[in-house]
């Protein structure tokens, strides 16, 4: 009897699409960019201007020339930290409640509410 593959679990990621983050490790350390896409199954994020790779594309039709295209590739979510553009500092995130009882994300270092 064949073993079945375990179902991939969805990981809770501390960043969302549109957040401003700073890379804290790897070749693009200290770069700041916006989160373009979140991949929860792999715990990865795509950040604008970070982890740029080039891809050579063959010509599709006769007479057309080939191209070299650049893409932002995903990096692991543990390698990014939320970034405050007002105070120019990276911070961990915590969850708190507003006066209306709404749960929001807040930067620990600055107390700035993100949502």
N, C-alpha and C positions, 0 to 999 in steps of 0.2 A: 504494500500500500504506500503510495507516494505521500510525502509530507507536504502539507499545504504551506504556502508562503504566509508569513505573518502580515497582517494588515498594517500599512504604514499609519503611524499616529500623527495627528496634527499637533505641531508644537506651537506654544504661545510665544509670539515674538514681540519684543518690547518696542518695535518701530512699526510705523504704518506708511503707506504710500503718501508721498508729499512731505514727510518729515525731513528736516535738515539734520544730517548726521556728520560725525567726524570719524575717520578711520583710525583705529588705535593700534593696529599691528599689520605687518606685511609690507610689501614693497611700496604701497601707496599711503604709508603711515602719515598722519597729520593732514591729509587732504579732507576738505569739507565739500559736501555735495548733497543733492536732494535724492531721496529714495524714489526711484522710478517704478519698481516692481518688487513685490514680496512673494517668495516661494515658501509657504509654510511647511510643505511636506519634507523639504530638505533643510529647513531653517536657514535659507539664504535670502539675500537682498541684492538688488541691482541699484547701484548708486551712480548718478550722473558724473562723468569725468573720472571714474575710478575703475581700475582693472580693465584698461582698454586693450583689446586684442585686434590684430588685423587679419582679414580674410581675403584671399585672392579668389576672385570670381572669374570663371571662364566665360568667354563670349558665348551668348546663346544663339545668335543668328550670324549668318555669313556677312562679313564686312564690318561687324561690330567689334569693338576692342574690349579687352578684358579690363577689370577694375580691381582696385584694392580698397576694400571697405573696412571701416573701423567700427567695432561694437563694444559696448560695456558688458562685461561678463559678470555673473553673480559672485558674491563673496559671502562668507558665513556671517550670520547675524551677530555672533559673539565678537566679531572684529570691528563693530561699529558702536558708537555711543551717541546719544542725542546731543545736539549742539544748540546753544543759545546764541542767536545772531545779535541780540541786543547787548549782551555782556561778553561775547566772544569767548565762551568757555564750554567745554564738554562736561556732561553730568550724567549720573545715573538717573533712572526714572523711578518714581514711586506713585502709588495710586491714592487719591484722597477724594473726599466728597465735598461738593459745593454747598452753599446755604440752602439751595433748592433740593438737595439730596441726590444730585447727579454725580456719578463716579467719573473722575477726570484724571488724566496723567499730569504729573508735576515733576519738574526738575528738582532734584534734591539740593543741589548746590545753590541755586538762585531762588527757588520757590516759584518760578515762572510756570504758569499753567499752560499746557500745550493745546488741549482740546477745547 
